Amino acid sequence: MASEKFTGERPGWGKDFDYDESRHLAAYIYARELAKGKRVLDAGCGEGFGTVTLADVAASVVGVDYSEDAIASCRKSWSKPNLRFERVNLTEPGDFSETFDLVLNFQVLEHIEDELPFLEGLKKRLAPGGRLMLTTPNILKSFSENPYHVREYTVAELESLLGKVFSKVELEGMHGNAKVTAFDAGREKAVKRILRLDPLGIRNLLPSGLVNFAFAKLSVLVRRQAKSSAGESEIRPEDFSPGAVDDEALDLIAFCEA
């Protein structure tokens, strides 16, 4: 299914990334109830493996992404009469002016350099009475360095940021079960072993292309070591569940209204 260059950052790269894909899909499963009978925009749809699941319950679904490769892959992989994919940069949307009852933005905000124009772009896509559902990693549960993430947030930081754009913001958290906790413990151990090889932080002085290349290779190694230490058990979307927002939440979930 993947057509983009392998980076180790986007989910959808095969069995080594079942944790990442399942964690991502868990948010889509949670969103299905909100999507029933609605016009839905998936802003930052990636390769669309989550977007397509919404078409079974929504009136219509549009997946957008800035990546031409991702949209090409979506169009090749998924086809439903109420589903389409478009290449759109939401901060400069051009002719894309549709509005939606539900806008989803999953695991994208952490990649955005200038957050406010991006969030304003999401707000403009909300129809009257529409709602945004957004997820982003909880920085308190992040232990690895991701060169593709510009910034991660605490609960207070995310609430403050979203409050600058939206009149109503409610936060929840995505949590993992014991299987997820064991995998994360193994992943953290593997990451720390790797980082100990560079006590002087020389990696921070390397060209970004080399850092990204190393990140892609190491992302596979880390996940394989984590699986080995956690007992090789496959992680599925049902191993994640939404709940109260707290320091233990893996991802922060925000529901926003204009």
TACOR-V684547 format. One record per residue. RES is the residue in one small letter. PHI is phi in whole degrees, -180 to 180 (none if undefined). OMEGA is omega in whole degrees, -180 to 180 (NA if undefined). NEAR is the number of other C-alpha atoms within 10 Angstrom. Layout:
res = (RES;RES)
phi = (PHI;PHI)
omega = (OMEGA;OMEGA)
near = (NEAR;NEAR)
This chain:
res = (m;a;s;e;k;f;t;g;e;r;p;g;w;g;k;d;f;d;y;d;e;s;r;h;l;a;a;y;i;y;a;r;e;l;a;k;g;k;r;v;l;d;a;g;c;g;e;g;f;g;t;v;t;l;a;d;v;a;a;s;v;v;g;v;d;y;s;e;d;a;i;a;s;c;r;k;s;w;s;k;p;n;l;r;f;e;r;v;n;l;t;e;p;g;d;f;s;e;t;f;d;l;v;l;n;f;q;v;l;e;h;i;e;d;e;l;p;f;l;e;g;l;k;k;r;l;a;p;g;g;r;l;m;l;t;t;p;n;i;l;k;s;f;s;e;n;p;y;h;v;r;e;y;t;v;a;e;l;e;s;l;l;g;k;v;f;s;k;v;e;l;e;g;m;h;g;n;a;k;v;t;a;f;d;a;g;r;e;k;a;v;k;r;i;l;r;l;d;p;l;g;i;r;n;l;l;p;s;g;l;v;n;f;a;f;a;k;l;s;v;l;v;r;r;q;a;k;s;s;a;g;e;s;e;i;r;p;e;d;f;s;p;g;a;v;d;d;e;a;l;d;l;i;a;f;c;e;a)
phi = (none;-73;-118;-75;-58;-66;-117;79;-109;-83;-71;99;-100;117;-63;-67;-111;-63;-61;-65;-66;-67;-62;-69;-66;-58;-69;-66;-63;-64;-77;-58;-64;-69;-84;-57;71;-103;-87;-119;-112;-103;-89;93;-77;60;-91;80;-69;-90;-56;-63;-68;-77;-65;-71;-122;-84;-67;-156;-137;-120;-102;-125;-155;-76;-88;-63;-63;-63;-67;-61;-65;-60;-64;-77;-90;-126;-146;-143;-63;-106;-129;-146;-128;-137;-84;-143;-101;-68;-82;-138;-75;62;-82;-79;-126;-64;-120;-139;-74;-139;-114;-109;-145;-106;56;-122;-55;-66;-95;-95;-72;-112;-69;-63;-60;-65;-66;-63;-63;-65;-60;-66;-87;-83;-73;-52;80;-75;-138;-105;-117;-128;-126;-158;-63;-82;-60;-70;-110;-95;-124;-107;-94;-116;-67;-91;-94;-76;-160;-115;-129;-86;-58;-64;-66;-68;-61;-65;-63;-66;-67;-76;-116;-112;-78;-135;-135;-126;-117;-133;-136;-101;-116;-111;-85;-63;-64;-66;-60;-66;-65;-63;-63;-67;-66;-63;-63;-66;-63;-65;-63;-68;-66;-66;-75;-132;-66;-90;70;-62;-57;-73;-102;-80;-59;-60;-61;-71;-61;-65;-63;-65;-60;-61;-67;-72;-61;-71;-59;-61;-68;-68;-67;-65;-63;-62;-73;-94;98;63;-78;-69;-98;-120;-56;-70;-81;-117;-150;-75;-167;-65;-84;-156;-66;-91;-66;-72;-125;-94;-116;-117;-115;-126;-128;-61)
omega = (-175;176;179;174;-179;180;-174;-175;178;175;-180;-176;176;-168;179;-175;179;176;-176;-179;-180;177;178;-178;180;178;178;178;178;-177;-175;180;178;-174;-175;177;-174;168;-169;171;173;-175;-173;-171;-178;-179;166;-177;173;-178;-175;-179;-179;-177;179;-175;-175;173;177;180;173;175;178;178;178;-174;176;180;180;-179;177;178;178;-178;179;-171;-170;178;174;-175;-179;-176;172;-178;-179;172;-176;167;-171;175;175;-169;-180;-178;-179;-174;-180;173;-169;177;-179;175;178;178;-171;174;180;-172;-179;180;-169;-180;-177;-168;-172;176;179;180;176;177;176;-180;-179;-180;180;171;176;-177;-178;-174;174;171;-174;172;178;-177;172;-175;-179;179;179;-179;179;178;-180;-176;-180;180;178;-178;171;-166;165;178;-177;-179;-180;179;179;-180;-177;179;177;-175;-173;-177;-179;-179;175;-176;171;180;174;-175;177;178;-176;179;178;180;179;179;180;178;177;179;179;179;-180;179;-179;177;-180;-177;178;178;-179;-176;-178;179;-180;180;-179;-180;-176;175;-176;180;179;178;-179;177;180;-180;-180;-179;-177;-180;178;-180;-179;-178;178;177;179;178;-180;-178;-179;175;175;-177;-180;179;-175;-180;-179;175;176;179;177;178;-179;177;179;-176;-178;179;178;177;174;-179;-180;172;-173;174;-176;NA)
near = (12;16;14;17;7;14;16;19;17;17;22;22;19;10;13;18;21;18;22;19;21;21;25;22;22;20;24;23;17;13;15;17;13;18;25;17;15;20;20;29;27;25;24;24;28;26;30;22;19;22;27;23;15;26;25;16;15;20;15;21;28;22;25;26;21;16;18;15;16;23;25;16;19;26;15;12;14;15;13;11;8;15;20;19;24;20;19;20;17;22;15;11;11;9;7;13;9;11;18;22;19;25;27;24;20;24;20;16;23;19;15;16;12;11;16;15;15;16;20;17;16;21;20;14;22;21;16;11;10;19;22;23;21;21;23;24;25;24;18;16;14;14;13;13;10;15;13;15;16;12;15;17;18;18;22;9;11;19;16;12;14;20;14;11;18;16;10;12;18;14;20;18;23;25;22;22;12;10;17;20;14;17;26;21;15;21;25;18;16;20;21;14;12;13;14;10;9;11;9;9;11;8;14;11;8;11;9;13;9;10;15;18;13;14;19;14;13;16;19;15;16;21;24;20;17;22;21;14;17;19;11;12;12;17;22;17;19;13;18;23;17;18;14;14;20;18;15;15;23;22;32;29;28;21;18;21;18;18)
